[in-house]
Amino acid sequence: PRKQPAARAGALPLLVRSLALHTADAALQEHACSALRTLCHGADAPGRRRADEAARSHALAALVCAMEARPAHSAVQEHACAALKNICSGDETDGALARAQVAAEAGALGAL
């Protein structure tokens, strides 16, 4: 129930910006990936809109960068992988294929 208000308040682009600006802070990377994972979870229409917004906010590239920067940090890896899955989940009618293509272009397959 708190996902939509957080998204409406601008949480998704702020999380992406935090990942980009604070690459040296492992705890922030972990928590930002976890928050993106949570906010982008959901197969309903609001969940898919949040996934689209995350993709438009460059979350896919930011998640890949976090994974590449912290290959030995299991929590960053876990949360970033789950966030990628949540953003790219769905079907061709809700933009999932386009989001998956953006993830692949950002290097997600290599980061996995």
Biopython code that builds the backbone (N, CA, C, O; Angstrom):
import numpy as np
from Bio.PDB.StructureBuilder import StructureBuilder

atoms = [
    (1, "PRO", "N", (0.797, -1.210, 0.000)),
    (1, "PRO", "CA", (0.000, 0.000, 0.000)),
    (1, "PRO", "C", (0.837, 1.272, 0.000)),
    (1, "PRO", "O", (0.339, 2.334, -0.372)),
    (2, "ARG", "N", (2.101, 1.184, 0.410)),
    (2, "ARG", "CA", (2.936, 2.388, 0.488)),
    (2, "ARG", "C", (3.728, 2.632, -0.791)),
    (2, "ARG", "O", (4.367, 3.675, -0.934)),
    (3, "LYS", "N", (3.694, 1.686, -1.716)),
    (3, "LYS", "CA", (4.493, 1.812, -2.932)),
    (3, "LYS", "C", (4.035, 2.977, -3.798)),
    (3, "LYS", "O", (4.855, 3.767, -4.263)),
    (4, "GLN", "N", (2.727, 3.087, -4.014)),
    (4, "GLN", "CA", (2.220, 4.149, -4.885)),
    (4, "GLN", "C", (2.514, 5.539, -4.334)),
    (4, "GLN", "O", (2.992, 6.393, -5.080)),
    (5, "PRO", "N", (2.247, 5.797, -3.056)),
    (5, "PRO", "CA", (2.578, 7.135, -2.539)),
    (5, "PRO", "C", (4.075, 7.450, -2.656)),
    (5, "PRO", "O", (4.450, 8.584, -2.956)),
    (6, "ALA", "N", (4.919, 6.455, -2.421)),
    (6, "ALA", "CA", (6.365, 6.680, -2.548)),
    (6, "ALA", "C", (6.728, 7.006, -3.993)),
    (6, "ALA", "O", (7.513, 7.917, -4.255)),
    (7, "ALA", "N", (6.148, 6.255, -4.928)),
    (7, "ALA", "CA", (6.422, 6.517, -6.345)),
    (7, "ALA", "C", (5.915, 7.900, -6.746)),
    (7, "ALA", "O", (6.608, 8.640, -7.444)),
    (8, "ARG", "N", (4.714, 8.246, -6.307)),
    (8, "ARG", "CA", (4.160, 9.571, -6.635)),
    (8, "ARG", "C", (5.013, 10.695, -6.058)),
    (8, "ARG", "O", (5.077, 11.787, -6.624)),
    (9, "ALA", "N", (5.662, 10.425, -4.940)),
    (9, "ALA", "CA", (6.512, 11.440, -4.301)),
    (9, "ALA", "C", (7.882, 11.551, -4.957)),
    (9, "ALA", "O", (8.689, 12.392, -4.562)),
    (10, "GLY", "N", (8.156, 10.707, -5.962)),
    (10, "GLY", "CA", (9.426, 10.812, -6.684)),
    (10, "GLY", "C", (10.526, 9.903, -6.188)),
    (10, "GLY", "O", (11.701, 10.166, -6.445)),
    (11, "ALA", "N", (10.179, 8.843, -5.484)),
    (11, "ALA", "CA", (11.196, 7.962, -4.909)),
    (11, "ALA", "C", (12.056, 7.263, -5.963)),
    (11, "ALA", "O", (13.258, 7.090, -5.763)),
    (12, "LEU", "N", (11.454, 6.861, -7.077)),
    (12, "LEU", "CA", (12.227, 6.082, -8.058)),
    (12, "LEU", "C", (13.401, 6.868, -8.629)),
    (12, "LEU", "O", (14.526, 6.373, -8.563)),
    (13, "PRO", "N", (13.213, 8.049, -9.178)),
    (13, "PRO", "CA", (14.383, 8.776, -9.683)),
    (13, "PRO", "C", (15.365, 9.174, -8.585)),
    (13, "PRO", "O", (16.567, 9.264, -8.836)),
    (14, "LEU", "N", (14.869, 9.411, -7.376)),
    (14, "LEU", "CA", (15.780, 9.739, -6.274)),
    (14, "LEU", "C", (16.665, 8.548, -5.913)),
    (14, "LEU", "O", (17.850, 8.718, -5.624)),
    (15, "LEU", "N", (16.098, 7.357, -5.929)),
    (15, "LEU", "CA", (16.890, 6.162, -5.650)),
    (15, "LEU", "C", (17.952, 5.946, -6.723)),
    (15, "LEU", "O", (19.095, 5.609, -6.416)),
    (16, "VAL", "N", (17.573, 6.139, -7.963)),
    (16, "VAL", "CA", (18.527, 5.986, -9.065)),
    (16, "VAL", "C", (19.657, 7.010, -8.924)),
    (16, "VAL", "O", (20.832, 6.683, -9.090)),
    (17, "ARG", "N", (19.287, 8.230, -8.621)),
    (17, "ARG", "CA", (20.302, 9.282, -8.446)),
    (17, "ARG", "C", (21.228, 8.953, -7.266)),
    (17, "ARG", "O", (22.435, 9.184, -7.337)),
    (18, "SER", "N", (20.662, 8.420, -6.193)),
    (18, "SER", "CA", (21.471, 8.034, -5.031)),
    (18, "SER", "C", (22.474, 6.949, -5.408)),
    (18, "SER", "O", (23.631, 6.999, -4.990)),
    (19, "LEU", "N", (22.034, 5.968, -6.197)),
    (19, "LEU", "CA", (22.953, 4.918, -6.648)),
    (19, "LEU", "C", (24.105, 5.516, -7.448)),
    (19, "LEU", "O", (25.256, 5.108, -7.290)),
    (20, "ALA", "N", (23.791, 6.481, -8.306)),
    (20, "ALA", "CA", (24.812, 7.081, -9.160)),
    (20, "ALA", "C", (25.771, 7.980, -8.386)),
    (20, "ALA", "O", (26.964, 8.014, -8.687)),
    (21, "LEU", "N", (25.269, 8.699, -7.404)),
    (21, "LEU", "CA", (26.092, 9.675, -6.680)),
    (21, "LEU", "C", (26.905, 9.078, -5.539)),
    (21, "LEU", "O", (27.913, 9.656, -5.133)),
    (22, "HIS", "N", (26.486, 7.937, -5.019)),
    (22, "HIS", "CA", (27.124, 7.391, -3.819)),
    (22, "HIS", "C", (27.663, 5.984, -4.071)),
    (22, "HIS", "O", (27.350, 5.042, -3.343)),
    (23, "THR", "N", (28.467, 5.866, -5.102)),
    (23, "THR", "CA", (28.979, 4.548, -5.487)),
    (23, "THR", "C", (29.922, 3.954, -4.441)),
    (23, "THR", "O", (30.080, 2.735, -4.389)),
    (24, "ALA", "N", (30.535, 4.765, -3.627)),
    (24, "ALA", "CA", (31.476, 4.264, -2.625)),
    (24, "ALA", "C", (30.795, 3.786, -1.347)),
    (24, "ALA", "O", (31.437, 3.173, -0.495)),
    (25, "ASP", "N", (29.523, 4.058, -1.212)),
    (25, "ASP", "CA", (28.788, 3.715, 0.010)),
    (25, "ASP", "C", (28.044, 2.396, -0.183)),
    (25, "ASP", "O", (26.958, 2.367, -0.763)),
    (26, "ALA", "N", (28.632, 1.310, 0.305)),
    (26, "ALA", "CA", (28.053, -0.028, 0.110)),
    (26, "ALA", "C", (26.682, -0.161, 0.759)),
    (26, "ALA", "O", (25.786, -0.783, 0.189)),
    (27, "ALA", "N", (26.511, 0.409, 1.931)),
    (27, "ALA", "CA", (25.221, 0.311, 2.616)),
    (27, "ALA", "C", (24.139, 1.040, 1.835)),
    (27, "ALA", "O", (23.024, 0.534, 1.698)),
    (28, "LEU", "N", (24.455, 2.215, 1.325)),
    (28, "LEU", "CA", (23.478, 2.945, 0.530)),
    (28, "LEU", "C", (23.139, 2.160, -0.737)),
    (28, "LEU", "O", (21.971, 2.082, -1.120)),
    (29, "GLN", "N", (24.141, 1.583, -1.387)),
    (29, "GLN", "CA", (23.899, 0.781, -2.588)),
    (29, "GLN", "C", (22.946, -0.379, -2.270)),
    (29, "GLN", "O", (22.001, -0.639, -3.014)),
    (30, "GLU", "N", (23.204, -1.056, -1.177)),
    (30, "GLU", "CA", (22.357, -2.178, -0.771)),
    (30, "GLU", "C", (20.915, -1.726, -0.544)),
    (30, "GLU", "O", (19.980, -2.342, -1.055)),
    (31, "HIS", "N", (20.740, -0.659, 0.216)),
    (31, "HIS", "CA", (19.394, -0.218, 0.575)),
    (31, "HIS", "C", (18.649, 0.391, -0.617)),
    (31, "HIS", "O", (17.435, 0.225, -0.740)),
    (32, "ALA", "N", (19.359, 1.083, -1.478)),
    (32, "ALA", "CA", (18.708, 1.640, -2.666)),
    (32, "ALA", "C", (18.260, 0.514, -3.605)),
    (32, "ALA", "O", (17.170, 0.577, -4.173)),
    (33, "CYS", "N", (19.091, -0.505, -3.766)),
    (33, "CYS", "CA", (18.695, -1.659, -4.588)),
    (33, "CYS", "C", (17.493, -2.364, -3.972)),
    (33, "CYS", "O", (16.584, -2.786, -4.688)),
    (34, "SER", "N", (17.486, -2.493, -2.660)),
    (34, "SER", "CA", (16.368, -3.121, -1.971)),
    (34, "SER", "C", (15.087, -2.314, -2.154)),
    (34, "SER", "O", (14.019, -2.880, -2.389)),
    (35, "ALA", "N", (15.195, -1.005, -2.048)),
    (35, "ALA", "CA", (14.014, -0.152, -2.220)),
    (35, "ALA", "C", (13.492, -0.231, -3.649)),
    (35, "ALA", "O", (12.280, -0.284, -3.857)),
    (36, "LEU", "N", (14.380, -0.239, -4.634)),
    (36, "LEU", "CA", (13.937, -0.389, -6.022)),
    (36, "LEU", "C", (13.268, -1.741, -6.224)),
    (36, "LEU", "O", (12.262, -1.850, -6.926)),
    (37, "ARG", "N", (13.832, -2.764, -5.606)),
    (37, "ARG", "CA", (13.236, -4.100, -5.677)),
    (37, "ARG", "C", (11.796, -4.066, -5.169)),
    (37, "ARG", "O", (10.889, -4.594, -5.812)),
    (38, "THR", "N", (11.599, -3.447, -4.026)),
    (38, "THR", "CA", (10.279, -3.397, -3.400)),
    (38, "THR", "C", (9.312, -2.538, -4.205)),
    (38, "THR", "O", (8.183, -2.952, -4.469)),
    (39, "LEU", "N", (9.744, -1.353, -4.594)),
    (39, "LEU", "CA", (8.857, -0.445, -5.305)),
    (39, "LEU", "C", (8.426, -0.984, -6.662)),
    (39, "LEU", "O", (7.324, -0.688, -7.125)),
    (40, "CYS", "N", (9.283, -1.771, -7.302)),
    (40, "CYS", "CA", (8.980, -2.273, -8.645)),
    (40, "CYS", "C", (8.321, -3.643, -8.626)),
    (40, "CYS", "O", (8.092, -4.231, -9.683)),
    (41, "HIS", "N", (8.018, -4.152, -7.463)),
    (41, "HIS", "CA", (7.333, -5.439, -7.366)),
    (41, "HIS", "C", (5.840, -5.225, -7.574)),
    (41, "HIS", "O", (5.251, -4.295, -7.024)),
    (42, "GLY", "N", (5.246, -6.088, -8.366)),
    (42, "GLY", "CA", (3.807, -6.033, -8.561)),
    (42, "GLY", "C", (3.425, -6.235, -10.010)),
    (42, "GLY", "O", (3.918, -5.536, -10.896)),
    (43, "ALA", "N", (2.545, -7.193, -10.250)),
    (43, "ALA", "CA", (2.089, -7.493, -11.609)),
    (43, "ALA", "C", (0.839, -6.712, -11.980)),
    (43, "ALA", "O", (0.357, -6.820, -13.108)),
    (44, "ASP", "N", (0.307, -5.928, -11.052)),
    (44, "ASP", "CA", (-0.882, -5.146, -11.347)),
    (44, "ASP", "C", (-0.492, -3.896, -12.155)),
    (44, "ASP", "O", (0.692, -3.621, -12.350)),
    (45, "ALA", "N", (-1.476, -3.165, -12.608)),
    (45, "ALA", "CA", (-1.220, -1.979, -13.434)),
    (45, "ALA", "C", (-0.337, -0.945, -12.723)),
    (45, "ALA", "O", (0.578, -0.413, -13.351)),
    (46, "PRO", "N", (-0.570, -0.641, -11.449)),
    (46, "PRO", "CA", (0.332, 0.306, -10.781)),
    (46, "PRO", "C", (1.776, -0.212, -10.704)),
    (46, "PRO", "O", (2.726, 0.558, -10.845)),
    (47, "GLY", "N", (1.926, -1.512, -10.481)),
    (47, "GLY", "CA", (3.271, -2.098, -10.446)),
    (47, "GLY", "C", (3.990, -1.972, -11.774)),
    (47, "GLY", "O", (5.184, -1.677, -11.811)),
    (48, "ARG", "N", (3.279, -2.191, -12.850)),
    (48, "ARG", "CA", (3.872, -2.065, -14.191)),
    (48, "ARG", "C", (4.196, -0.609, -14.492)),
    (48, "ARG", "O", (5.200, -0.328, -15.146)),
    (49, "ARG", "N", (3.363, 0.326, -14.028)),
    (49, "ARG", "CA", (3.677, 1.746, -14.221)),
    (49, "ARG", "C", (4.936, 2.128, -13.447)),
    (49, "ARG", "O", (5.758, 2.904, -13.935)),
    (50, "ARG", "N", (5.085, 1.583, -12.240)),
    (50, "ARG", "CA", (6.310, 1.856, -11.474)),
    (50, "ARG", "C", (7.524, 1.272, -12.182)),
    (50, "ARG", "O", (8.587, 1.893, -12.201)),
    (51, "ALA", "N", (7.380, 0.090, -12.763)),
    (51, "ALA", "CA", (8.486, -0.516, -13.514)),
    (51, "ALA", "C", (8.860, 0.357, -14.709)),
    (51, "ALA", "O", (10.040, 0.564, -14.988)),
    (52, "ASP", "N", (7.857, 0.862, -15.405)),
    (52, "ASP", "CA", (8.122, 1.764, -16.534)),
    (52, "ASP", "C", (8.838, 3.026, -16.077)),
    (52, "ASP", "O", (9.790, 3.483, -16.709)),
    (53, "GLU", "N", (8.357, 3.583, -14.957)),
    (53, "GLU", "CA", (9.002, 4.804, -14.451)),
    (53, "GLU", "C", (10.442, 4.520, -14.039)),
    (53, "GLU", "O", (11.334, 5.328, -14.296)),
    (54, "ALA", "N", (10.668, 3.382, -13.404)),
    (54, "ALA", "CA", (12.035, 3.021, -13.020)),
    (54, "ALA", "C", (12.924, 2.920, -14.249)),
    (54, "ALA", "O", (14.049, 3.421, -14.249)),
    (55, "ALA", "N", (12.422, 2.273, -15.298)),
    (55, "ALA", "CA", (13.203, 2.141, -16.526)),
    (55, "ALA", "C", (13.478, 3.512, -17.138)),
    (55, "ALA", "O", (14.597, 3.785, -17.572)),
    (56, "ARG", "N", (12.474, 4.366, -17.173)),
    (56, "ARG", "CA", (12.671, 5.726, -17.714)),
    (56, "ARG", "C", (13.659, 6.536, -16.869)),
    (56, "ARG", "O", (14.320, 7.442, -17.374)),
    (57, "SER", "N", (13.752, 6.202, -15.587)),
    (57, "SER", "CA", (14.669, 6.897, -14.672)),
    (57, "SER", "C", (16.080, 6.327, -14.707)),
    (57, "SER", "O", (16.937, 6.738, -13.924)),
    (58, "HIS", "N", (16.327, 5.378, -15.614)),
    (58, "HIS", "CA", (17.638, 4.741, -15.789)),
    (58, "HIS", "C", (18.015, 3.815, -14.642)),
    (58, "HIS", "O", (19.194, 3.614, -14.352)),
    (59, "ALA", "N", (16.996, 3.252, -13.990)),
    (59, "ALA", "CA", (17.255, 2.320, -12.892)),
    (59, "ALA", "C", (17.978, 1.073, -13.372)),
    (59, "ALA", "O", (18.808, 0.529, -12.644)),
    (60, "LEU", "N", (17.684, 0.607, -14.578)),
    (60, "LEU", "CA", (18.306, -0.627, -15.061)),
    (60, "LEU", "C", (19.819, -0.467, -15.142)),
    (60, "LEU", "O", (20.559, -1.330, -14.670)),
    (61, "ALA", "N", (20.278, 0.616, -15.729)),
    (61, "ALA", "CA", (21.721, 0.860, -15.816)),
    (61, "ALA", "C", (22.330, 1.068, -14.431)),
    (61, "ALA", "O", (23.434, 0.594, -14.162)),
    (62, "ALA", "N", (21.619, 1.772, -13.554)),
    (62, "ALA", "CA", (22.130, 2.007, -12.201)),
    (62, "ALA", "C", (22.265, 0.701, -11.430)),
    (62, "ALA", "O", (23.231, 0.517, -10.689)),
    (63, "LEU", "N", (21.311, -0.204, -11.595)),
    (63, "LEU", "CA", (21.379, -1.505, -10.921)),
    (63, "LEU", "C", (22.545, -2.327, -11.445)),
    (63, "LEU", "O", (23.253, -2.970, -10.669)),
    (64, "VAL", "N", (22.749, -2.310, -12.756)),
    (64, "VAL", "CA", (23.880, -3.037, -13.345)),
    (64, "VAL", "C", (25.191, -2.467, -12.816)),
    (64, "VAL", "O", (26.099, -3.220, -12.463)),
    (65, "CYS", "N", (25.294, -1.152, -12.761)),
    (65, "CYS", "CA", (26.516, -0.523, -12.228)),
    (65, "CYS", "C", (26.766, -0.927, -10.778)),
    (65, "CYS", "O", (27.905, -1.194, -10.393)),
    (66, "ALA", "N", (25.712, -0.973, -9.981)),
    (66, "ALA", "CA", (25.865, -1.387, -8.583)),
    (66, "ALA", "C", (26.364, -2.823, -8.505)),
    (66, "ALA", "O", (27.227, -3.138, -7.686)),
    (67, "MET", "N", (25.827, -3.694, -9.351)),
    (67, "MET", "CA", (26.261, -5.097, -9.352)),
    (67, "MET", "C", (27.719, -5.219, -9.780)),
    (67, "MET", "O", (28.482, -5.986, -9.193)),
    (68, "GLU", "N", (28.098, -4.469, -10.795)),
    (68, "GLU", "CA", (29.479, -4.536, -11.289)),
    (68, "GLU", "C", (30.457, -3.939, -10.294)),
    (68, "GLU", "O", (31.591, -4.407, -10.191)),
    (69, "ALA", "N", (30.043, -2.916, -9.560)),
    (69, "ALA", "CA", (30.926, -2.261, -8.593)),
    (69, "ALA", "C", (31.110, -3.084, -7.321)),
    (69, "ALA", "O", (32.109, -2.923, -6.620)),
    (70, "ARG", "N", (30.158, -3.961, -7.018)),
    (70, "ARG", "CA", (30.192, -4.734, -5.773)),
    (70, "ARG", "C", (29.932, -6.216, -6.046)),
    (70, "ARG", "O", (28.941, -6.770, -5.571)),
    (71, "PRO", "N", (30.817, -6.858, -6.809)),
    (71, "PRO", "CA", (30.574, -8.262, -7.160)),
    (71, "PRO", "C", (30.594, -9.217, -5.965)),
    (71, "PRO", "O", (29.984, -10.284, -6.024)),
    (72, "ALA", "N", (31.277, -8.855, -4.897)),
    (72, "ALA", "CA", (31.373, -9.732, -3.732)),
    (72, "ALA", "C", (30.372, -9.376, -2.633)),
    (72, "ALA", "O", (30.336, -10.033, -1.592)),
    (73, "HIS", "N", (29.577, -8.363, -2.855)),
    (73, "HIS", "CA", (28.607, -7.930, -1.838)),
    (73, "HIS", "C", (27.293, -8.654, -2.119)),
    (73, "HIS", "O", (26.534, -8.258, -3.004)),
    (74, "SER", "N", (27.034, -9.708, -1.368)),
    (74, "SER", "CA", (25.892, -10.576, -1.671)),
    (74, "SER", "C", (24.550, -9.863, -1.580)),
    (74, "SER", "O", (23.647, -10.163, -2.361)),
    (75, "ALA", "N", (24.397, -8.937, -0.654)),
    (75, "ALA", "CA", (23.110, -8.252, -0.517)),
    (75, "ALA", "C", (22.859, -7.321, -1.701)),
    (75, "ALA", "O", (21.735, -7.245, -2.197)),
    (76, "VAL", "N", (23.886, -6.615, -2.157)),
    (76, "VAL", "CA", (23.730, -5.768, -3.343)),
    (76, "VAL", "C", (23.363, -6.641, -4.530)),
    (76, "VAL", "O", (22.455, -6.307, -5.292)),
    (77, "GLN", "N", (24.063, -7.757, -4.693)),
    (77, "GLN", "CA", (23.775, -8.662, -5.811)),
    (77, "GLN", "C", (22.336, -9.178, -5.744)),
    (77, "GLN", "O", (21.618, -9.167, -6.743)),
    (78, "GLU", "N", (21.929, -9.623, -4.574)),
    (78, "GLU", "CA", (20.581, -10.175, -4.414)),
    (78, "GLU", "C", (19.507, -9.141, -4.721)),
    (78, "GLU", "O", (18.590, -9.410, -5.496)),
    (79, "HIS", "N", (19.615, -7.961, -4.117)),
    (79, "HIS", "CA", (18.585, -6.944, -4.288)),
    (79, "HIS", "C", (18.583, -6.375, -5.708)),
    (79, "HIS", "O", (17.521, -6.116, -6.274)),
    (80, "ALA", "N", (19.756, -6.185, -6.273)),
    (80, "ALA", "CA", (19.823, -5.659, -7.641)),
    (80, "ALA", "C", (19.242, -6.664, -8.636)),
    (80, "ALA", "O", (18.500, -6.282, -9.541)),
    (81, "CYS", "N", (19.576, -7.944, -8.474)),
    (81, "CYS", "CA", (19.010, -8.982, -9.364)),
    (81, "CYS", "C", (17.496, -9.020, -9.255)),
    (81, "CYS", "O", (16.799, -9.078, -10.268)),
    (82, "ALA", "N", (16.990, -8.987, -8.044)),
    (82, "ALA", "CA", (15.541, -9.024, -7.847)),
    (82, "ALA", "C", (14.879, -7.770, -8.407)),
    (82, "ALA", "O", (13.788, -7.847, -8.971)),
    (83, "ALA", "N", (15.524, -6.620, -8.257)),
    (83, "ALA", "CA", (14.971, -5.386, -8.825)),
    (83, "ALA", "C", (14.935, -5.472, -10.347)),
    (83, "ALA", "O", (13.948, -5.075, -10.966)),
    (84, "LEU", "N", (16.004, -5.988, -10.956)),
    (84, "LEU", "CA", (16.021, -6.170, -12.410)),
    (84, "LEU", "C", (14.874, -7.079, -12.845)),
    (84, "LEU", "O", (14.173, -6.792, -13.815)),
    (85, "LYS", "N", (14.693, -8.172, -12.120)),
    (85, "LYS", "CA", (13.605, -9.104, -12.446)),
    (85, "LYS", "C", (12.252, -8.407, -12.336)),
    (85, "LYS", "O", (11.403, -8.544, -13.217)),
    (86, "ASN", "N", (12.057, -7.662, -11.256)),
    (86, "ASN", "CA", (10.771, -6.993, -11.057)),
    (86, "ASN", "C", (10.500, -5.953, -12.143)),
    (86, "ASN", "O", (9.369, -5.823, -12.612)),
    (87, "ILE", "N", (11.520, -5.225, -12.535)),
    (87, "ILE", "CA", (11.332, -4.200, -13.566)),
    (87, "ILE", "C", (11.070, -4.844, -14.928)),
    (87, "ILE", "O", (10.265, -4.337, -15.709)),
    (88, "CYS", "N", (11.739, -5.946, -15.210)),
    (88, "CYS", "CA", (11.632, -6.576, -16.535)),
    (88, "CYS", "C", (10.506, -7.596, -16.642)),
    (88, "CYS", "O", (10.247, -8.102, -17.734)),
    (89, "SER", "N", (9.839, -7.908, -15.553)),
    (89, "SER", "CA", (8.759, -8.897, -15.584)),
    (89, "SER", "C", (7.528, -8.352, -16.285)),
    (89, "SER", "O", (7.312, -7.142, -16.357)),
    (90, "GLY", "N", (6.733, -9.269, -16.796)),
    (90, "GLY", "CA", (5.496, -8.908, -17.465)),
    (90, "GLY", "C", (5.414, -9.593, -18.809)),
    (90, "GLY", "O", (5.994, -10.659, -19.013)),
    (91, "ASP", "N", (4.695, -8.978, -19.718)),
    (91, "ASP", "CA", (4.579, -9.539, -21.059)),
    (91, "ASP", "C", (4.636, -8.419, -22.090)),
    (91, "ASP", "O", (4.824, -7.250, -21.754)),
    (92, "GLU", "N", (4.467, -8.804, -23.354)),
    (92, "GLU", "CA", (4.617, -7.823, -24.429)),
    (92, "GLU", "C", (3.552, -6.727, -24.393)),
    (92, "GLU", "O", (3.735, -5.669, -24.995)),
    (93, "THR", "N", (2.460, -6.966, -23.702)),
    (93, "THR", "CA", (1.407, -5.945, -23.659)),
    (93, "THR", "C", (1.679, -4.846, -22.643)),
    (93, "THR", "O", (1.052, -3.789, -22.700)),
    (94, "ASP", "N", (2.596, -5.074, -21.720)),
    (94, "ASP", "CA", (2.852, -4.042, -20.709)),
    (94, "ASP", "C", (4.263, -3.457, -20.780)),
    (94, "ASP", "O", (4.710, -2.807, -19.835)),
    (95, "GLY", "N", (4.957, -3.679, -21.877)),
    (95, "GLY", "CA", (6.273, -3.076, -22.057)),
    (95, "GLY", "C", (7.432, -3.860, -21.495)),
    (95, "GLY", "O", (8.563, -3.375, -21.509)),
    (96, "ALA", "N", (7.185, -5.073, -20.994)),
    (96, "ALA", "CA", (8.266, -5.842, -20.373)),
    (96, "ALA", "C", (9.386, -6.164, -21.359)),
    (96, "ALA", "O", (10.559, -6.142, -20.987)),
    (97, "LEU", "N", (9.043, -6.459, -22.595)),
    (97, "LEU", "CA", (10.082, -6.780, -23.572)),
    (97, "LEU", "C", (10.991, -5.584, -23.826)),
    (97, "LEU", "O", (12.205, -5.738, -23.953)),
    (98, "ALA", "N", (10.413, -4.412, -23.898)),
    (98, "ALA", "CA", (11.219, -3.206, -24.086)),
    (98, "ALA", "C", (12.116, -2.958, -22.876)),
    (98, "ALA", "O", (13.281, -2.588, -23.023)),
    (99, "ARG", "N", (11.567, -3.164, -21.681)),
    (99, "ARG", "CA", (12.385, -2.979, -20.473)),
    (99, "ARG", "C", (13.509, -4.006, -20.421)),
    (99, "ARG", "O", (14.630, -3.680, -20.032)),
    (100, "ALA", "N", (13.217, -5.240, -20.811)),
    (100, "ALA", "CA", (14.255, -6.276, -20.825)),
    (100, "ALA", "C", (15.345, -5.941, -21.834)),
    (100, "ALA", "O", (16.522, -6.198, -21.582)),
    (101, "GLN", "N", (14.966, -5.375, -22.966)),
    (101, "GLN", "CA", (15.957, -4.967, -23.969)),
    (101, "GLN", "C", (16.868, -3.882, -23.413)),
    (101, "GLN", "O", (18.081, -3.920, -23.615)),
    (102, "VAL", "N", (16.281, -2.916, -22.712)),
    (102, "VAL", "CA", (17.085, -1.850, -22.092)),
    (102, "VAL", "C", (18.039, -2.451, -21.066)),
    (102, "VAL", "O", (19.197, -2.044, -20.983)),
    (103, "ALA", "N", (17.560, -3.415, -20.287)),
    (103, "ALA", "CA", (18.419, -4.069, -19.290)),
    (103, "ALA", "C", (19.571, -4.783, -19.977)),
    (103, "ALA", "O", (20.713, -4.696, -19.524)),
    (104, "ALA", "N", (19.286, -5.484, -21.061)),
    (104, "ALA", "CA", (20.343, -6.199, -21.789)),
    (104, "ALA", "C", (21.360, -5.208, -22.347)),
    (104, "ALA", "O", (22.566, -5.444, -22.267)),
    (105, "GLU", "N", (20.883, -4.108, -22.906)),
    (105, "GLU", "CA", (21.779, -3.093, -23.447)),
    (105, "GLU", "C", (22.628, -2.438, -22.358)),
    (105, "GLU", "O", (23.739, -1.981, -22.625)),
    (106, "ALA", "N", (22.105, -2.393, -21.132)),
    (106, "ALA", "CA", (22.848, -1.819, -20.006)),
    (106, "ALA", "C", (23.890, -2.783, -19.457)),
    (106, "ALA", "O", (24.695, -2.408, -18.603)),
    (107, "GLY", "N", (23.882, -4.036, -19.945)),
    (107, "GLY", "CA", (24.867, -5.015, -19.490)),
    (107, "GLY", "C", (24.375, -5.969, -18.430)),
    (107, "GLY", "O", (25.181, -6.620, -17.766)),
    (108, "ALA", "N", (23.065, -6.069, -18.253)),
    (108, "ALA", "CA", (22.522, -6.909, -17.185)),
    (108, "ALA", "C", (22.932, -8.372, -17.339)),
    (108, "ALA", "O", (23.224, -9.031, -16.341)),
    (109, "LEU", "N", (22.960, -8.887, -18.546)),
    (109, "LEU", "CA", (23.305, -10.301, -18.728)),
    (109, "LEU", "C", (24.738, -10.582, -18.273)),
    (109, "LEU", "O", (25.001, -11.611, -17.652)),
    (110, "GLY", "N", (25.644, -9.688, -18.574)),
    (110, "GLY", "CA", (27.023, -9.855, -18.119)),
    (110, "GLY", "C", (27.169, -9.708, -16.618)),
    (110, "GLY", "O", (28.007, -10.367, -16.003)),
    (111, "ALA", "N", (26.359, -8.847, -16.029)),
    (111, "ALA", "CA", (26.439, -8.630, -14.574)),
    (111, "ALA", "C", (25.884, -9.807, -13.790)),
    (111, "ALA", "O", (26.276, -10.046, -12.648)),
    (112, "LEU", "N", (24.966, -10.545, -14.416)),
    (112, "LEU", "CA", (24.391, -11.690, -13.728)),
    (112, "LEU", "C", (25.391, -12.800, -13.669)),
    (112, "LEU", "O", (25.101, -13.865, -13.124)),
]
sb = StructureBuilder()
sb.init_structure("model")
sb.init_model(0)
sb.init_chain("A")
sb.init_seg("    ")
for serial, (resi, resn, name, xyz) in enumerate(atoms, 1):
    if name == "N":
        sb.init_residue(resn, " ", resi, " ")
    sb.init_atom(name, np.array(xyz, "f"), 0.0, 1.0, " ", f" {name:<3s}", serial, name[0])
structure = sb.get_structure()
